[in-house]
Every structure is written in structure tokens, then in C-alpha cells.
Amino acid sequence: MAQPSKKEDNKTAAADQGAVVKMPQILLQPRISEKAGHLTSLNKYVFNVLKAANKVEIKKAVERMYKVKVLRVNVVNTQGKTKASGRVSGRTSNFRKAIVTLKKGDKIEGVSDIV
């Protein structure tokens, strides 16, 4: 049997260490708010997502996780708010949210029940 060359070993090691993000890690949690509740009637669902995730990754993650057909993904980067409590002030975290539009007739059961 032939031994694999060192170059081949380095390529596979580099591929394993790449910045590949697994699908379930892209969607952090459904965003539960009054506005998100109204959007579910329009077949749109809102999720908090990783800051590094792009629209294509978000679409694939939703389709694999919930077994639905995604038509459109809109992404919003939201700045954290400044909060004050007495003399101490701070900031809430920045976050990224995705508004996912599904094909007519598709529904995400767990999310639409909560909102």
C-alpha cells in the first residue's frame, strides 16, 4: 500500500480546521416578539443567527432543520441599546436577525405556536 504524501495530509487537515459552521449552530433561536408574531401570519419567521452567517447558509439551515421551502431571507444587523441603572450604564449585545419567508402552505410548527 502506498503511503499518502505529506501534502495530502496537510490538505485534509486544513479542510478539517476550516471555518465551516454546522447548520444547527447558525440558527441560535427564534425571535419572540409582537412584531414576529404578526409576521407569522404573512408566512415570515424571525430568527437570531450567528453574526458570521450569510443568507445562503441561513436558507440551507432553515430548510434542513424544519423541512420547509424558503423563498427569501432578509438579514438585519441590530446595534445593542445603552441601558442605565442608577449610576451604572452599560450596553446590551449587538445581534443579527434573519427574517425568513416560506413558500405558501409551509409552516414551522414549533415557532408559530410560541409566537
C-alpha positions in Angstrom: 0.0 0.0 0.0 1.2 3.5 -0.8 1.6 6.0 2.0 -0.2 9.3 1.5 2.1 12.2 0.9 2.6 14.9 3.4 1.0 17.4 1.1 -2.3 15.4 1.0 -2.2 15.1 4.8 -1.8 18.9 5.1 -4.7 19.5 2.7 -7.1 17.3 4.7 -6.0 18.7 8.0 -6.5 22.3 6.7 -10.0 21.3 5.4 -10.9 19.9 8.8 -9.8 23.1 10.6 -11.6 25.5 8.2 -14.3 27.9 9.3 -17.1 25.5 8.4 -20.1 26.2 10.6 -22.6 23.4 11.2 -26.2 24.0 10.2 -27.8 23.8 13.7 -25.3 26.4 15.0 -26.3 29.0 12.5 -29.8 29.4 13.9 -29.4 30.5 17.5 -33.1 30.8 18.5 -36.4 32.0 17.2 -37.0 35.7 18.0 -40.2 36.0 20.0 -41.8 39.5 19.9 -45.0 41.1 19.0 -43.7 42.0 15.5 -42.5 38.5 14.9 -46.0 37.3 15.9 -47.6 39.5 13.2 -45.1 38.3 10.6 -46.0 34.7 11.1 -49.4 35.5 9.6 -47.5 36.6 6.5 -45.6 33.3 6.5 -42.4 35.0 7.7 -40.4 33.8 10.7 -37.7 35.7 12.6 -34.5 34.0 14.0 -31.5 35.2 15.8 -28.5 34.0 13.8 -24.7 34.0 14.0 -23.1 37.3 13.1 -20.9 35.5 10.5 -23.8 33.7 8.8 -24.8 34.7 5.3 -28.2 34.4 3.5 -27.3 31.2 1.7 -26.2 29.4 4.9 -29.3 30.7 6.8 -31.6 29.4 4.0 -30.0 25.9 4.0 -30.1 25.7 7.8 -33.8 26.5 7.9 -34.7 24.1 5.1 -32.7 21.3 6.7 -33.9 21.9 10.3 -37.6 22.5 9.6 -38.1 20.6 6.3 -39.7 23.6 4.6 -39.1 25.6 1.3 -37.5 29.1 1.9 -38.3 31.7 -0.7 -36.4 34.7 0.7 -34.1 35.6 3.5 -33.6 39.2 4.8 -30.9 39.9 7.3 -30.7 42.8 9.8 -27.7 43.7 11.9 -29.1 45.3 15.1 -27.0 47.5 17.4 -27.2 47.0 21.2 -29.0 49.6 23.3 -27.5 51.7 26.0 -29.1 50.9 29.4 -28.7 52.7 32.6 -29.5 51.5 36.1 -28.7 54.3 38.6 -25.2 55.5 38.1 -24.1 52.4 36.3 -24.6 52.3 32.5 -23.9 49.5 30.0 -24.9 48.1 26.7 -26.9 45.2 25.5 -25.3 42.9 23.0 -25.4 43.5 19.2 -27.2 40.8 17.3 -28.1 39.7 13.8 -31.6 38.5 12.9 -32.9 36.8 9.8 -36.5 37.2 8.5 -37.2 34.1 6.6 -40.1 33.9 4.1 -41.5 30.5 3.4 -43.4 29.0 0.5 -47.2 29.4 0.7 -48.6 26.5 2.7 -45.4 25.7 4.6 -45.4 26.3 8.3 -42.8 26.0 11.1 -44.9 24.3 13.9 -42.8 25.0 17.0 -42.1 28.6 16.3 -45.6 29.6 15.2 -47.1 28.1 18.3 -44.9 30.1 20.6 -45.4 33.5 18.9 
